[in-house]
Amino acid sequence: MTRRRRVSLALVGAAAAAAAAVPLFALAQPSVNGLLPDLVSDSPDGARFDTYNPVAGKQELLLRFNGYVHNDGAGPLDFQGNPQLPTGSSGGMDQYLWTGTGSRTSNPSTNPSGWVRVTDHPRDPEVVFDMSDTHNHFHVQRVAEYSLWSSDKAAQVKPGSKVGFCQYDSQRVSTSKGPTAAVYGDTFTGGFCRQAQPAATQLREGISEGYRDIYDYTLDYQWIDVSDVAPGEYRLAARMDPEDRIKESNENNNGYAFSAPVVVPGYRANAVGPFTMGYRGQATVTFDSTSYTAPSGYGATLGTRTFRIESLPVGGVLKNSSGIVMSVGSVTTANSVTYVPNANFSGADGFTYSVLNTGVNGSAYPTSPVTATASVVVGGSGINVVSLSGAPGQMDAGAQVKLTATTSNGSGILWHTTGGSISATGVLTAPSTPGPITVRASAGEDVGAYKEATINVVAAPPGGPRPVVDPAPSAGILSKPGILVNHRNVTVRLQVKASGVLRVDFMRGRKRIAKCVTRTVAGRGVSCKIRMKQAYDPGTIVVRATLKTDAGKVIRSASRLGPSNFRRVTIRRYAANKVLAVITPQRASFLTVTFTSGGRVRARCSMRVTSRQSLVCRRRIPRAAAVATVRMRDNQGRLAIRQIGIKKR
């Protein structure tokens, strides 16, 4: 259909819902007389590469693909109302359920018994007029989420982007349900979801049961940027209704649907060695790499394999085939270099290298090639040597990557990282804060045998939430909460080994700001989501879980929401009507401190500072009790708020 080439995706926008908590596994209860839709995840397909981002106007390696929104429920997915009014308000945009009475093309005004407005769902749909691409029409936001995973589906390589659509009946996928002819189309949606009509006061869009909407790979934002993804085999993933904005008949089947394996082309360095030698002489170090070619199009033919030195050995030098000493950044197309030890050096040594794709069929990607270790032992083969591979030079905050390490004597590996976390199998999850981290792989029984890699963590692209942190393994009945913070949205996971009633309280000091209450089943994980009314500083929020088992036993566990965004926050009176504020953020930010008393703003101060600077201000305020509100907005636009009471004097 020509319509496939006109639909656009919208990136994440700000939501307006107040704090609410929803167990992810709970089944939605049917609304009175309403036929509920059911969005199911269909696998992305049609993957192909593009090397130009038309929205940003720059060169990037984009993995494009076809996406789908599939309604497999008993009734249509229908949104209608006045988009100029607040979502969820009377007459505003909202989800409606068809009762099966009257025509599908009717509306609540012409057929009151035929349509039921959804009022019992904890979150309202969000509808915006989107101008971020070339289509300029209304979207229902956060309908789907796309992400990139490792081929074994164990690690999320590129965090997902939540996207929105102008919804149509593009393709009938079930002949056993739904209308024989499409209902939601150009005419019914008011001309392509009111294209070029931002002031429109009537809008309707949706997907009939038994149909799905198709989003062609040629559309803007129908891609994942893989410019910094290491060559290898991956899978695309799609997930429907990731924020539970839509009332469905089954809230449990919105999991990930994975594509067939997709190859990101290029060369990937492998760890080599250890190469052993005597105290005199030299050793030939032979490189090794794995090549990945795409089935067709970009990357079907690779360029020249070129090796680049990323770090130098400590106890010797490297020489190329011409006998020239190499330095960091030196390249060679030969498949080996010569290691020459320094005088009187003995023991384990090594260096790191990467592989580039150069020449006529070469590529500028990945922008941060994976490095691998080349190990050398001078003085014999009895020394235990650790080799490390798979570490990228750069990765997004919150992203994951699988690292591999081996020892020369076959002993086990112990992992350690200075930031984020790493599993016993080598799956590294980058921290949420940008900056360099160091990962160490060491031999289990030999603490002196290890190999390290330094990785630069950069801010995740807008709309890219971190993977949900799994709860820590526990031998007890109730694990500690595993927590994901994405702006004001919070997801909590717990492992429960007993049936009962679980309550999760989100505490800010002694004040509860939100809670989840749900029934548990022994051996099944539990998840709940809330949206905080404000972007509170994570360091001030404690998540408390209380399980009352069917046997009457009460078990408790707790975790802090996350590290504080502030190094220092000092608010104090130094005179009866004078106050001092000293604020130091964890990262470069614009800080504002507002002093309120009696419902009025009494004073304010603001300043842009780095992570090594502090905002220091002195202000006059009344003697009465007051509140200081500290707002921090960093360079990525992330907001954090902390409120501190000031006693009267």
N, C-alpha and C positions, 0 to 999 in steps of 0.2 A: 504494500500500500504506500502511496506517496506520503501519507501522513507520518510514516516512520522516520522520514528524513527531516521532519519539522519539529518533533518533540524535543524538549531540552531538559537537562537535569539542573537542579539548583543545589548549591552547596549549603552547608549547615547555616541556619539563621538562628536568632535568639528566641527562645521559647518564653511564654508568658504565664505558664501555669504556676500555681502556688505549690508548696511542698505537699507531696502525696506519696504513699508507699503502696506498691503492688507486688504480691508474690508472682514471680515469673511463671510458675508452673500451674497457677490456678486457671481452671476452665471458666470462660465467660458464661454467665447465666443468660438465657434467652430473654430479650425484652418482650413485653406483652404484645402478642400478635405480630411481632416482627420477624422476618426471615433474615437470619444473620449471614453475612459474607464470611469467607474464610480465606485469607491470603496464605498461599503456600510458596515456598522458595523453589524457583526453577534454576537450574544450573546455567551460568553464563556460557556463551559459545561464540564462535566466529572470531576468535582472538587473532589479532594482527598488530603490526607495529607501525608507528608514525614517528617522525623525527622533528615535528614542528608543533608547538602549542599555539593555536590560533588565538586563544583568549589572552594569553600572556604576551604573545608576539615574540617568542624566543625559541631557540632550539632545545628540545627535551626529547628523551626517549619515552614515548607514550605507548602503553599496551592498551589498545582499543578492543572493545568486545560488545556483543549484543546482550542486553539485559531484558528481563521480563517481570511483569507484575501479574500474577495469576490468581484469579478468584475461583476457588473450588468449593464455595459454600452453597447454602440453600437459597440465598437471595443476593441481590445486587449490592455492590459497594457504591454508595451514593452520597455525594456532598452537594449541598445547595444552600442558597441564602444570599445575603447582601455582603459582599466582601469588604465594604467600607465600615461595617459595624464590627465591634470586638467579637472574636471567635467565641462561640458558646453563649453569646447573649441572645436575647429574643430577636429573631429576624436575622441574626448574623450567620456566618457560614458554620454548618454543623453536619454531622453524619445523620442520615435518615435511613430507616429500615422500611422496606416494602412489605405490606401485609399479605399480598396476593390478591387484594381486592381492587378492581378497576384496572385502568391502563398503567403500564410501566412509565409512560411519558407524562402522566398526570403529576400533580404536585399537592402538597398539603392544603393549599387554598382551594383548588378545584376538586380534590378528592380527599377530604379529611380522614376518612376511614381507611384510606389506602396507604398512608405513610405515618410512621412513628418516629419522632425525634429522639435521638439517643441522649439521655440525661443521666444514666446510671454508670457511665464509664469514667474512671478517675482522671483521664487526660482528654483534652479537646484536640481535634485536628487543627493544624496550623495552615492557613492559606495566605499566600503572599503574592503580590505582583512582582515577578522576577525580571530584572533587566541585566543580569550578570552575563547572559549570552545574547544571541542575536534574535531571540524569539519574542520577547516583551509580552508575556502573558502570565496568567495566574497558575501557580503550582500548589499542589498539596504537598507540604514539606515532610521530610523524614519518613517517606514510605519505604525506602529500601536502604541497605548498606552494602557497599562493595569493598572487598579487601583482597590481599594477595597472601597466600600461605605456602609453606614448604610442601613438597610433593607428597610427603607422608601425612600431611594435615596436622602436624604436631606444633608448628610455630607460625604465628602470624607475622609475616615479613614486612608488610606495609599495612599500617592500621587503616581501618575502614573509614570511608567518607559516607555520611548519611545524605541521601539525595531525595529530591522531590520531582514530581511530574505533573504535566497536564494529562489527565487520564481518559483513555478511549477504549472502546471495544475493537481491538486490532485483529485478533485471531480467535476463532472458536476452537477450543481444545477438547470439549466434551459434548458429544451429541445426545447424552442422556439427561442433560439439564440445561436450563437457560433458554432464552429466545432463539428462534431459528435465524433471525436476522439481527445484526448489530443495532443497539439502541443508542449508546453513547458515541456520538460522532460530531462532525463539524457543526451541523445545524443545532443539535441538542445542547452543545456546550457554548453556544453563542459566538460561533466563529473562532474556532481554535482557542478555546478557553479565554475568550474576550481579548484576543490579540490586539495590541496597541490601544487598549481601552482601560487604562489604570483607574479611571473614575467610575467604572461600571458598577451599577447597584444591584445587578442580578447575575449570578453565576451558577452553573451546574456542571459537574463532571463526575465520572465514575467508571466502573467496570461491571458488566453483567456477570452473573454466575455462569460458569462454564466457559468463560472467555479470559483472555489475557491481553495485556497491552505490551507492545514491542518497542524497544528503544534501540535503534540501529547504532552500530559501531561508529558511524560517521558523525554522530551528534556531539556537540560540545559537552565536555565533562563526562562523556561515556568512555572514560579511560582511567588508568592508574599510572602515575609517573614512576617509571622503573629506571630512571637515569642513574641512580646509585645502587641498584640491585645487582648483586654478583651474578655472573653467568651460571645457569643451572636450570633445573626442572622445578616448576612451581605449579600451583593451582589457583585459579580465580575462585572467589566465593561470593555468594549473594545471600542476604538475609532480609526477610520481609518484616516490616513494622518493628524496627529495633527498639523503639521507645514506647511501644504499646500505646500508640495514639489512636488506634482503630479498634472498635468493638467487633470481635469475631466470635464464631461458634467454638473455635478451638484456639486457645492462646498458647498451646504447647508445641505447635508444629511450625514455628517461625525460626527454626535453626538454620545453620549454614547449608547451602547446596553448593557443591564443589564442581568445578569444570573438569574436563579431561586435562591431562598434563600439558602445560604450556612451557616452552623452552625460551629462556632469555639467552640470546646468543653471545658467544665470546669464549675467552680462555680463562681458566681458573687454576691458580697455582696450588700444588700439592706439597705437603711436607716431604722432605727427603733426608736420608742419612739414618744413623750417624755414619760418616765416612771416617775410617780409622787410619792412622799413620804413625810412624815412629817419631822420635824426638827431632829428627833431621829430615830434610827433604820437603816435599809438598804433596798435596792431595788434589785430585780432580773431582770437583763437585758437579754432578750431573743434575740438571733441573728436571722437573716433571710437572705436567699440567694435564688437565682434562679439557677437551674442546666440546662446545655445545653449538650446534647449528639449528636454526629455525627451519621448519619444514619447507617454507616457501617465502618469497619476498625478502624483507630486511633480515639479514643474518643467515640466509641460506648458504652463502659463501663467505668464509672467514678470510681475513687478511693475513699478513705475516705475523707469526708468533714471535714476540719480542719480550725478553726478560729485563726487568728493571730492579736494581738493588734498592731496597727500602731502608735497611739498616746494616751497619758494618759489624764484622767480628771484633771482639775485644782483644784476643790474643794473637792476631795475625792480620794479613792484608789479602785482598782479592785482586787477581790479575785476569784480564781478558785474553783472548786468543793471540793478541799481538804483544802480550807481555806488559801492557800498560796497567798501572795500579788504578783500581776502580774506586769511586766514591758514591755516596748516597745520590741516587738519581741517574747513575750510569746505566746505559742500556746495551744489550747485545742480542743479536739474532742467533748466536751460537747456543747450543744446548748445554754448555758447561762453562765453568770458570775454574781458575786454579787458586787454591788456598795455600798461602805460605805463612807458617807460624813465625812469631817473633822469637828472637834468641832467648833460650832458657824458659820458654813457655811450655806448660804441659797441662793437660786436663781437657774439660769439655768446652767447646766454643761453638759459635754459629752465627748466622746472619739471617735476615728475612729478605724475601724477594716477591715480586708480583709479575703477572704476565699481561702484556698489552696486545691489542689487536690493531696492527698498523698496516700501512701499505695502501694499495689501490682499493681493496675491499675492506679496509680497516674501519674502526669506529672510535668515537670519543667516549664511549660508554663501556663499563661503568665509570662514573666520575671518580669513584674511590675504589680502586681494584682491591680484591682480597689478597692478603699477604699470607705467606707460608714460611715455615722455618727450614733452613738447611743446617744440619748439625754436623759437627766435626769433633773427633776425639784425637788429641795429640798424646802419644805415649802408650797406646794400647787400647784394647777393647773392653777392659773391665769396668769402665765408668758408665754409670746409668745416665742416659741422655733422654730428655723430653723433647718431642717435636709437636708443634702446634700449627693448625691450619684452619681456614674458614673465617678468620677475623677480618671484617671490612675496615677500611680506613675511616669510614664515617657511617653513622646510622641515625635514624630518627629517634627522638625521645619516645620511649614506650614501645619501640619495635623489638622484634625478637630475631635471633640468628642462631643457627646450630654450629657450634665449634667442635673440632675434632682434635684429640691429642693422643699420642702414643708414647711409650717408654721403650728404650732399647732392650730392657730385660723383661718386658711383658708385664710389669707390675701395674697396679691400678692407678687412676688419676684422681687427684683432689683439686677441685676448682675453687677459685676465689676471685672476687671482683671488688674494686674500690667504689663502684656505683651501680645501682640497680640490683639485680639478682641473677644467679646462675644455678641451674639445676645440676644434679649429680650426673646427668647424661650430657651436659655441655650446652643446654639451651640457655642463651644469655638474653635477659630482658633489660633493655636500656632504662636508665632512670628517667624521671619526668623532667629533670632539670638539665639543660644543655651544659656541655663542658667535657673535657677529656676524662676517660676512665681507663684503668689498667686491669686487664684480666690475666690471671696467673694459673697455669696448669702445672702442678707439681706431682712428683712420684709419691705414691702413698707411704712408702716406708723409708724414703730418702728425701728429707726436707731440703737438702742442698741441691737436688736435681729438679729444676723447674724451667719453664719458658713463659715469657710475658708478651703481651701485645697491648698497644695503646690504641684506643678507639675514640674518635671525636664524636660526641653526641650533639646533634643539632636539634633545634625546635621542630616538632612535627608540623606538617602543613596544616593550615586552618581546616577545622572539621575532622581532624584525624585523632580520634580518641585512642588512648592506650588500651591494650588488651586487659580484660578483667584479671585482677590478681587472684589466683586461686588461694583458698585458705590453707594455712600451714597444716601438714599432716599431724594428726593427734591420735594418741592411744586412748584418749578419753571418749566420753559420749558426745561431747560438743566441742568442735574446733574453735580456734580463734577466728574472728571475722576476717575474710579476705576482701579487700576494698579497692574499688576503682573510683577515682574522682575525675570527672570531666566537666570543668567549669562548675555549674551549680548542680549538675546531675551526679548522683552517687549510686553505685551498684554494690551490694554486699552479698558475698557468698559464704555459706557455712556448710560443713559436713556434720551430719547428725546420725548417731547410731541408735537412736531410740525414738519411738513414736510418742507424740505429745503435742503440746501447744508451745510455739516459739514466739517470743516477743523481742524485737530489735529496737532499742531506743537510741536516738541520736541526741547526745547531751552536750550542751554548751554551758559549761560550768554546772550549775544546779538546774538549769532550765532545759526542758526537753523541747527540741525544735521539730521533731518528726518521729514517727514510729512505724514499724511493720508488725502485724500479728497474723500468724498463719499456723496451720496444722502441719505436722511433720510426719514422714514415714521413715521408719528405721532403715538406714543404709542409703537413703537418697539425699542428694545435695539440695540445699534450699537457697533461693536467691530472692532479693527484694530490691526495689528501686525507689529512690525519693528524689525530689527536686527541691533544693534549699531555697528559701525565700531570698536570701542574699548569698553572695560568694564569700562566706565566712572563711577566715584563715583556718586551714586544716589542722594546724597545731592546737587549736582551741576546742576541737570537737572530738568527743569520745563516743565510739560505737559500742553499746553494751547489749549483749545477747543473753536472754534468760529463757531456759527451756524447762517447762514443767512436764515431766514424763507422765505417761498413763499410769505408772506405778506410784505416782505422787512425789517423785524425787525432783528437786530443783537444782539445776546446774547453770552456772554463769560463766561467761567469758567476755573479754573486751579487747578492743584495739583502738589506737588513736587513728583519726581519719587520715592523717598523713603528717609529714614534716611541716614545721611552721614556715611561712613565707618571710618571716622577719628574723633577723639576727638579734635585734634589741628593740624593745618597746618600753619606754619609760614615760609615764605621765604622772606628775605630782605638783601639788601646790608648794610654792616656796614663799608665799605671803598670803594674807587673808584673801585678797582678790587678784592674785597673780598665779599663773600656772606655767610650768615648763614641760615641753614635749621633746623627747629625743627618740627618733625613729631611724633604724638601720635595716634596709631590706636585704634579702638573700641575693637579689639580682638587680640589675639596672632597672629603675622604675620611676614613675611620676607619683609622688606622694602628696596626699592631702589630709590634713587633720582639721576636723570641724568640731567646735565646742558648742554644745547646746545645753540650755537650761530653761525650764519652764515652757518647753515647747518652742523656743525661739533659738535661732543661731546667734551666738554671742561673739564668736571670733572664728577665724579660719587662717590657716597658713598652708602653703604648698611649695613644692620644689622638685625638680628633676635631679636624681642622684644616681650614682653608680653603686655597685655592691660594696664598695669600700668607703662610701660617704654616708653621712647622716643628715637628716633634716633636724635642725635644732631651732625651736621657736619659743618665744615667751609672749604670753598674751594676758590681757586683763579680762577676767570673767567675774560674775557675781559670786558672793559668798555662799549662795545656795548650792545644793547638790547639782552636779552637771554630768554630762556624758561626753567623752571624747571618742569620735569615730575616725579611725584611721583607714584610708583607702589607698591601696597600692595597685597601680596598673603598669605591668611590665611592657617590654618592647614588643612582645607577641600579642598584646591586647588582653592578657589574662588579668582578671580582677580578683583582689583579695581584700576582705574587710575584717577589721577587729574593732570591737567596742569596749571601752574601759570606763567604769564609773569613777567619778571624782567626788569625794565626800565634801559636805558643806563645812565651812570654816567660820 
